[in-house]
Amino acid sequence: MWSKALDHLLTHLFRHGRLRVTYPDGTTRAYGPGDGPQSAVVLHDPSLPRRIVLSPDMGVGEGYMDGTLTIGDDDIEGFLRLAIANIAAQGQPWFRRPLEALRRLRRRLDQFNPVARSRANVAHHYDLSGELYDLFLDEDRNYSCAYFARPDMTLEEAQAAKKQHIARKLLIEPGMRVLDVGCGWGAMGITLARDFGARVTGVTLSSEQHEIANARAARAGLSDRVRFELMDYRDVQGQFDRIVSIGMFEHVGVPHYDAYFGTVARLLKPEGIALIHFIGRAEPPGATSPWILKYIFPGGYCPAMSEAVGAVERQDLVTTDVEVWRLHYAETLKEWRRRFEANIDRVRALYDERFCRMWRYYLIASELTFRLNNQVVFQFQMARSQDAVPLTRDYLYREDADAEGRGAAA
């Protein structure tokens, strides 16, 4: 029964390229006209047809992790490119639409993140071995989208460019009090203290990040100007000249958007500026992949612009700039994957083969979601006052233009 249902699903989906599937009983069937890319999959577990029909993301992801679904030449990228392109073109068949509707209905429950649950969700991902992240991130441990201002940039250069771009949007001046919400391992906070003279408070719910960030600040001789607290953003008190948040809003959850932006408004001085950098979707609201929710980012969700803007509008905040980065994260993930795979033996020594396959699947699927499935990065600049930032965006690029002019004159 379930093999037949999977056969119907694949017949509906694959309208270009070709996918060959060997079922648990040894039967092989081909889907698609044969033009373009091709891939071959073997299902070794009799339960996989049912699991894939009920939840393709979960069934395929778990099957690949467990080794019960194998791909020709282990070309998971080729398989996912073919699958994502066909799914985007065809949409779900009628018999899967009720299941997708149920998944969307429960998304508010999936994204309900009170403090205790937020702390557990953060620990699931960010309290892994620090050595793991050293194996694929840049030297400054930026675990968010880099900014490839030039296509030939290294990852280190692109991450530095990202921080400089954000600092310019914040119009940082020496002595300003800055709050870094979801501070990670301290890269942005340390940069703002060291290079711009800011006094930074960073908050995180990850004990691993909290410890490493403070140790990094101490090694840099910046403990008097930047400190990192193990604290939920909702518990922060005081007033700040600037608020920055990079890659944290994806963990807030739609039920808490009003509380999040209400906290930003409460903590921001009347003349202050905030910059919120987050992954979103260039399409209507949806739901997070169940595989991602279970194994990678519990409670996570990448919102549509309409969901975030609506919450901002309900607070005492003015949106002063919105910037959309399209393929920058795809390029970032491509480099993370390259480094991860180059160090796969060291990852295996830290964890096991299943973990390696899980993270390889995560990195590749995430890159392809940005390339093929309308996922982007938003930067929302906001303030309490309309005149808190210049009237044009020239200030963001003036230094670059001046440098080019000096070079031409020389």
C-alpha atoms as one frame of an Amber mdcrd trajectory, in Angstrom:
protein
   0.000   0.000   0.000   2.619   2.550   1.061   4.954   1.718  -1.809   2.052
   2.395  -4.159   1.316   5.706  -2.408   4.983   6.703  -2.712   4.885   5.705
  -6.378   1.907   8.067  -6.902   3.684  10.867  -5.028   6.880  10.574  -7.071
   4.964  10.262 -10.336   3.210  13.547  -9.515   6.367  15.394  -8.433   9.035
  14.471 -10.960   8.367  16.235 -14.268  11.961  16.958 -15.263  15.178  15.063
 -14.758  14.980  11.462 -13.615  14.909   9.764 -10.233  15.396   5.998  -9.999
  14.067   4.450  -6.804  14.777   0.899  -5.671  12.065  -0.123  -3.192  12.626
  -2.384  -0.165  11.269  -5.379  -2.121  13.950  -4.880  -4.809  11.660  -3.320
  -7.417  13.166  -0.336  -9.278  11.041   2.400 -10.827  12.027   5.557 -12.707
  10.329   8.953 -12.399  10.611  11.923 -14.727  11.164  12.175 -18.495  14.931
  11.687 -18.304  15.992  15.139 -19.447  18.454  17.021 -17.270  19.858  15.860
 -13.913  19.486  12.310 -12.662  19.742  10.593  -9.298  19.262   7.112  -7.887
  17.996   6.162  -4.435  17.768   2.797  -2.669  15.279   2.294   0.189  16.541
  -0.460   2.488  13.933  -0.190   5.262  10.339  -1.415   4.600   8.983   1.443
   6.740  10.500   4.165   4.542   7.737   4.395   1.886   5.173   5.121   4.613
   7.434   7.595   6.416   8.293   9.466   3.220   4.658   9.754   2.115   3.565
  11.048   5.524   6.512  13.447   5.880   9.016  13.613   2.996  11.441  15.880
   4.883  11.508  13.634   7.926  11.490  10.332   6.038  14.309  11.232   3.660
  16.364  13.047   6.303  16.168  10.247   8.852  16.712   7.589   6.204  19.891
   9.300   5.023  21.139   9.804   8.600  20.532   6.185   9.525  21.905   4.740
   6.291  18.574   3.086   5.456  18.289   5.374   2.418  21.344   5.469   0.186
  22.022   7.655  -2.829  24.093   6.804  -5.885  27.694   7.938  -5.321  26.442
   9.456  -2.049  25.532  12.527  -4.121  23.090  14.028  -1.636  23.493  17.450
  -3.247  22.463  16.153  -6.675  19.477  14.325  -5.223  18.276  17.328  -3.221
  18.719  19.704  -6.175  16.538  17.434  -8.300  13.924  16.954  -5.570  13.675
  20.621  -4.515  13.383  21.845  -8.105  10.556  19.392  -8.868   8.681  20.015
  -5.618   8.870  23.792  -6.150   7.492  23.390  -9.688   4.718  20.878  -8.984
   3.586  21.448  -5.413   2.018  18.748  -3.260  -0.501  16.253  -4.693  -4.047
  16.357  -3.354  -3.593  13.470  -0.930  -0.713  15.215   0.889  -2.364  18.624
   1.209  -4.299  17.771   4.417  -1.013  16.659   6.015   0.670  19.936   5.031
  -2.313  21.888   6.377  -2.007  20.074   9.730   1.701  20.870   9.849   0.969
  24.563   9.381  -1.763  24.480  12.020   0.633  23.180  14.652   3.393  25.652
  13.850   2.451  27.998  16.691   2.850  25.115  19.112   6.213  24.221  17.553
   7.307  27.854  17.954   6.053  28.371  21.502   9.315  29.315  23.224   8.979
  30.434  26.839  12.277  30.960  28.667  12.776  27.362  29.844  12.005  25.898
  26.444  14.180  28.503  24.704  17.102  27.536  26.929  16.666  23.829  26.087
  16.360  24.578  22.368  19.543  26.651  22.390  21.455  23.967  24.277  20.418
  21.350  21.713  22.401  23.096  18.975  24.816  25.610  20.454  26.126  23.620
  23.418  27.712  21.001  21.192  31.472  20.590  21.382  33.252  23.869  20.765
  35.759  21.966  18.698  33.042  21.095  16.191  32.437  24.727  15.288  36.161
  25.385  14.994  36.249  22.819  12.190  34.034  24.750   9.771  33.482  28.345
  10.914  35.813  31.262  10.248  38.514  32.152  12.745  36.211  34.642  14.518
  33.434  32.057  14.951  30.674  33.883  13.101  27.775  31.429  12.827  25.610
  33.565  10.560  25.450  34.810   6.979  28.628  36.405   5.624  28.570  39.385
   3.250  30.334  38.688  -0.039  30.873  42.263  -1.197  33.198  40.750  -3.819
  32.807  37.259  -5.269  36.480  36.420  -4.632  36.300  37.029  -0.872  37.427
  34.355   1.556  35.001  33.372   4.305  37.075  35.350   6.811  36.940  38.463
   4.620  33.205  38.115   4.004  32.444  37.712   7.717  34.526  40.790   8.507
  32.641  42.676   5.771  29.342  41.623   7.359  30.352  43.041  10.731  31.585
  46.296   9.175  28.334  46.674   7.213  26.249  46.181  10.351  28.430  48.561
  12.368  27.903  51.254   9.725  24.146  50.768   9.880  24.323  51.183  13.650
  26.284  54.456  13.323  28.429  53.426  16.280  30.365  56.087  18.173  32.887
  55.614  21.017  31.324  55.180  24.448  27.898  54.104  23.194  26.094  51.400
  25.158  25.274  48.481  22.861  23.125  45.414  23.543  23.936  42.301  21.470
  20.900  39.986  21.635  21.929  36.394  20.961  25.629  37.234  21.030  26.965
  33.842  19.927  30.642  33.410  20.704  31.133  37.164  20.934  32.357  38.062
  17.442  30.132  41.111  16.893  30.368  42.400  20.451  34.148  42.155  20.543
  34.401  43.904  17.163  32.200  46.793  18.292  34.219  47.226  21.510  37.659
  46.833  19.943  37.204  48.706  16.658  34.514  51.274  17.513  34.998  51.957
  21.231  31.511  50.801  22.224  30.575  49.432  25.639  28.818  46.152  24.863
  26.543  43.828  26.803  25.849  40.518  25.068  23.201  37.996  26.126  22.898
  34.319  25.247  21.144  31.228  26.591  24.030  28.949  25.623  26.366  28.164
  28.516  29.046  27.084  26.016  28.838  30.380  24.108  28.715  32.410  27.318
  31.906  30.875  28.651  33.835  31.117  25.370  32.696  34.683  24.607  33.874
  36.003  27.970  37.173  34.136  27.648  37.704  35.681  24.200  36.960  39.161
  25.550  39.470  38.626  28.359  42.177  37.451  25.943  41.567  40.552  23.830
  41.959  42.791  26.904  38.363  44.019  26.528  36.695  42.756  29.703  36.212
  46.350  30.862  34.285  47.226  27.680  32.373  44.056  26.751  30.686  41.465
  28.934  28.467  38.548  28.064  25.601  37.411  30.275  23.786  34.066  30.453
  20.341  35.617  30.185  17.115  35.633  28.195  16.525  38.791  26.169  13.214
  39.339  27.971  15.030  39.766  31.290  17.417  42.522  30.180  17.015  45.863
  31.956  18.355  49.339  31.232  18.622  51.620  28.215  20.934  51.255  25.232
  22.091  53.560  22.457  22.213  50.664  20.008  20.746  47.148  19.839  22.039
  44.497  17.450  20.822  40.945  16.937  22.387  38.608  14.379  20.839  35.225
  13.630  18.803  35.054  16.840  15.328  36.151  15.711  14.866  32.792  13.944
  14.687  31.224  17.430  12.053  33.584  18.855   8.887  32.029  17.391   5.854
  33.846  15.954   3.887  33.767  19.264   6.647  35.879  20.833   7.265  38.477
  18.104   5.339  41.201  19.919   7.285  40.503  23.109  10.569  40.536  21.180
  10.057  43.859  19.430   8.379  45.259  22.532  11.602  44.458  24.401  13.653
  46.183  21.688  11.449  49.285  21.998  11.655  49.226  25.802  15.449  48.951
  25.904  16.244  51.409  23.097  16.887  55.040  23.972  14.633  57.618  22.249
  17.435  58.502  19.805  18.690  54.903  19.506  19.057  52.556  16.517  18.501
  48.786  16.309  19.597  46.326  13.627  17.960  42.889  13.440  19.616  40.426
  11.019  17.736  37.165  10.424  16.870  34.421   7.950  13.455  34.759   6.345
  11.391  33.586   3.406  10.589  35.615   0.279   7.098  34.118   0.168   4.027
  33.896   2.423   4.229  32.446   5.963   4.890  28.726   6.204   6.215  26.097
   8.584   9.667  24.777   9.443  10.811  21.421   8.094   9.940  18.807  10.746
  13.410  17.268  10.298  15.080  20.609  11.032  12.821  21.092  14.073  13.656
  17.685  15.514  17.368  17.395  14.807  18.863  20.829  14.198  16.881  23.847
  15.472  14.024  22.937  17.856  11.579  25.829  18.045  13.134  27.543  15.025
  11.271  29.347  12.244  12.339  31.650   9.395   9.522  34.179   9.000   8.022
  35.925   6.025   8.689  39.658   5.919   4.988  40.293   6.570   5.145  38.447
   9.902   8.121  40.431  11.178   6.959  43.816   9.885   3.524  43.368  11.438
   5.082  42.871  14.862   7.343  45.913  14.443   4.366  48.070  13.490   2.602
  47.220  16.745   5.481  48.670  18.803   6.928  52.127  19.378   9.397  51.632
  16.534   9.960  53.103  13.078  11.373  50.869  10.333  14.122  53.011   8.819
  15.647  50.507   6.388  15.058  46.952   5.149  17.801  45.184   3.187  17.483
  41.751   1.575  20.531  39.511   1.109  19.716  36.774  -1.378  22.537  34.338
  -2.163  25.065  35.463   0.437  24.003  32.694   2.824  24.172  30.075   0.073
  27.816  31.039  -0.466  28.451  31.004   3.292  26.966  27.525   3.666  28.929
  26.291   0.664  32.152  27.256   2.418  31.020  25.804   5.764  30.228  22.532
   4.016  33.602  22.489   2.249  35.407  22.928   5.547  33.161  20.439   7.356
  33.790  17.750   4.738  37.531  18.462   4.753  37.505  17.781   8.512  35.000
  14.911   8.465  37.360  12.470  10.164  37.812  14.856  13.080  34.031  15.333
  13.329  33.611  11.554  13.353  36.103  11.322  16.200  34.053  13.843  18.198
  30.698  12.169  17.520  29.909   9.304  15.111  29.023   8.500  11.509  25.325
   9.241  12.014  26.140  12.723  13.308  28.381  13.342  10.291  25.617  12.348
   7.902  23.064  14.450   9.804  25.192  17.601   9.644  26.225  17.040   6.059
  22.540  16.745   5.142  21.765  19.901   7.161  24.479  22.005   5.532  23.678
  20.890   1.973  19.895  21.140   2.355  20.246  24.609   3.891  22.469  25.854
   1.063  20.043  24.576  -1.560  17.077  26.133   0.233  18.722  29.523  -0.261
  19.612  28.771  -3.875  16.361  27.159  -5.001  13.582  27.780  -2.498  13.226
  31.532  -1.892  15.027  31.735   1.429  16.850  35.008   2.112  18.347  37.111
   4.884  16.611  40.276   6.081  18.234  43.188   7.859  15.713  45.429   9.602
  17.063  48.754  10.786  14.684  50.480  13.197  14.591  53.395  15.567  12.327
  55.234  17.982  12.627  58.413  15.925  12.413  58.954  12.156  15.468  61.220
  12.118  17.776  58.816  13.994  19.535  57.828  10.745  20.564  59.836   7.648
  17.950  60.438   4.966  19.833  58.457   2.307  21.867  55.239   2.395  25.016
  56.937   1.103  26.574  56.851   4.570  26.885  53.060   4.307  29.228  53.251
   1.332  30.909  56.639   1.669  34.157  55.218   3.083  34.401  52.721   0.218
  33.799  55.452  -2.356  36.413  57.695  -0.719  38.929  54.862  -0.745  38.265
  54.179  -4.429  38.680  57.888  -5.183  41.995  58.043  -3.378  43.149  54.963
  -5.291  42.168  56.464  -8.633  43.944  59.732  -7.798  47.133  57.877  -6.892
